[in-house]
Amino acid sequence: MEKGRLEAFSDGVFAIIITIMVLDLKIPSHGNWTAIMNDAWMSTFLAYLVSFIITVSFWVSHHLIISNLKKVDSGLLWINVLTPLPMSLVPITTAWFGEFPNSVAPSVTYALVYVLSVGALFNLSTSCRSTWQI
């Protein structure tokens, strides 16, 4: 299999994750500046902003991991397909955290999804090492 198909799939998944997050942002309740300065809207927006940066950093890491591949086999393809699984939970944990920024459960879940996503990227990196062009 060509590496380009693997990259295209992964790019699509990352694009969908970011799209879902931005669609979850609600329009401010009023047409004045105070509508975006209230705590509820600001916490949701800041959660989106942090999640956007994290998701983009995952995308960059993914790109760097697979950029030196010389071949893609079925095992690597499956690992690549499963890599964005925890990342696909970023939109829901972002929304939950944005809604309840001072609650423990959303914060812990948000952090857990981050740790699982980093672990998935590490697993992909380990799996790709044997096929990297050096």
C-alpha positions in Angstrom: 0.0 0.0 0.0 1.1 3.5 -0.7 1.9 5.8 2.2 -0.2 8.6 0.6 -3.5 6.7 1.4 -2.4 6.3 5.0 -1.7 10.0 5.2 -5.0 10.9 3.6 -7.0 8.8 6.0 -5.2 10.3 9.0 -5.5 13.9 7.7 -9.2 13.3 7.2 -9.7 12.1 10.8 -7.8 15.0 12.3 -9.9 17.4 10.1 -13.1 15.9 11.3 -12.1 16.1 14.9 -11.3 19.8 14.6 -14.6 20.4 12.7 -16.7 18.7 15.3 -15.0 20.8 18.0 -15.6 24.1 16.2 -19.2 23.2 15.5 -19.8 22.6 19.2 -19.0 26.3 19.9 -22.3 28.2 20.4 -23.0 31.6 19.2 -22.9 34.2 22.0 -26.3 34.9 23.5 -26.3 38.6 22.7 -24.9 40.9 20.0 -22.7 42.9 22.3 -19.2 42.5 23.7 -20.4 41.3 27.1 -21.8 38.2 25.5 -18.3 36.8 24.8 -16.9 38.0 28.1 -19.2 35.9 30.3 -17.6 33.0 32.1 -19.7 30.2 30.4 -18.9 31.3 26.9 -15.3 32.1 27.7 -14.6 28.7 29.3 -16.1 26.9 26.3 -14.0 29.0 23.9 -10.8 28.5 25.9 -11.4 24.7 26.1 -11.8 24.7 22.3 -8.6 26.7 21.8 -6.5 24.4 24.0 -8.0 21.3 22.3 -7.4 22.8 18.9 -3.7 23.3 19.7 -3.4 19.8 21.2 -5.1 18.2 18.2 -2.8 20.1 15.8 0.2 19.0 17.8 -1.0 15.4 17.5 -1.4 15.9 13.7 2.1 17.3 13.5 3.5 14.4 15.5 1.7 11.9 13.4 3.1 13.5 10.2 6.6 13.4 11.6 6.2 9.8 12.6 5.1 8.6 9.2 7.1 11.0 7.0 10.0 8.6 6.8 8.1 5.4 6.1 9.2 3.4 3.1 6.5 0.8 3.2 3.1 0.2 4.8 1.9 -3.3 5.6 -1.5 -4.4 7.0 -0.2 -4.4 10.6 1.0 -0.8 10.4 -2.2 0.2 8.7 -4.3 -1.2 11.6 -2.1 0.5 14.1 -2.5 3.8 12.2 -6.3 3.4 12.0 -6.4 2.8 15.8 -4.0 5.7 16.7 -6.6 8.4 16.4 -9.2 6.5 18.4 -8.5 8.3 21.7 -8.0 11.5 19.8 -11.5 11.2 18.4 -12.8 11.6 22.0 -11.2 15.1 22.2 -14.4 16.9 21.0 -16.7 15.3 23.6 -14.2 15.8 26.5 -13.6 19.4 25.3 -17.4 20.1 25.4 -17.7 18.5 28.8 -14.8 20.4 30.2 -15.9 23.6 28.6 -19.3 23.2 30.3 -18.0 22.3 33.7 -14.4 23.7 33.9 -14.3 23.5 37.7 -15.5 19.9 38.0 -13.1 17.0 38.7 -14.6 14.3 36.3 -14.4 16.3 33.1 -10.9 17.5 34.0 -9.6 14.0 34.7 -11.3 12.6 31.6 -9.8 15.4 29.5 -6.3 14.6 30.9 -6.9 10.8 30.4 -7.8 11.3 26.7 -4.6 13.4 26.3 -2.4 10.7 27.9 -4.1 7.9 25.8 -3.5 9.9 22.7 0.2 10.4 23.4 0.4 6.7 24.1 -1.2 5.9 20.8 1.3 8.1 19.0 4.2 6.5 20.9 2.8 3.0 19.9 2.7 4.2 16.2 6.2 5.5 16.4 7.5 2.3 17.9 5.7 0.3 15.2 7.1 2.5 12.4 10.7 2.4 13.5 11.5 -0.8 11.6 10.3 0.6 8.3 11.8 4.2 8.5 14.1 5.4 5.8 17.3 6.6 7.5 
